[in-house]
Amino acid sequence: MAMKYEKLMIIFYFFIKKYGQNRYLDIIMPIVTFMGNMGIIWFIISIALILDKPYRIIFIVLQQGYSSSIQQILINVK
């Protein structure tokens, strides 16, 4: 079982190496990663959700989580 899993993972990594590396993703992915680290991506997603009426409750939940993470960062900085 473990050998099949390892072989599958090697095929998966090879696929990413072959098709996932290009000059466009080399530029875009560090920006997306930075946005994720700073929580900006969640803010953008929550703004997109508030624009659609059925998803406004999800927006409220995301905003509460985002604001609590900002509070934790500010507490740790002091």
N, C-alpha and C positions, 0 to 999 in steps of 0.2 A: 504494500500500500504506500509506504513512504517513498519507494523508488518511483512510482507513478506520479506522486505529488512533486517530487524533485524534477522529474522530466518535464512535467507540465509547467513548472515555474521557469525552467530554463528556456522553454519555447516562448513563454510569455515575455521574459526579459529580452530575448532575442528580437521578438516582434517590436517591442518598445525601442530597442536600440536601432533597429533598421528603419522603422517608419515614424518614430516619435521624435527623432532629432532632426531639426531643420533650422534654418536661420530665423524663421519667423517665430517659432516657439522658443528659441534661445533668447529672443528679445522679450516676448510676452510673458513667459512663465515666471521670471524673477519679479516682474511687476505684480502679477497675480499673487505670488507667494508673499510679497511684502504687504499687499492689501489684506491678505488673510491674517497675517501676523498682527497687524494693527487693528483688525476688526472692521476695516472699511468695507470689505466685501459684504459683510452682514448688514451694514447700514444701507448699502446700495440695494441689496435684495429686499430689505424691509420697505424701502421707499417704493420699489416696484410693486410690492404686494399691496401697499395702501391704495394704489391707483385702481385696483380691481376690487369691487365691493365684496365678493364672497371671501376674499382673503384678508380682510381687515383685522379679524381676530388674530390671525397669525402674525400680522404686523405688530399688534400690541404685545404679543408674547416675545417676539424678537427684540423689540425696543426695550422691554423690561430686562431681558438678558444682557443686551448691549450696555444699558446704563449701569447695571450691577457690575459688569466687568470693568467698566471705566472707573467706578468707585473703588474696586479692588486695586486697580493700578495706582490710583491716586493715594490710597492708604499705604501701599507698599513703598511709594516714592518718599513719603514723609518719613 
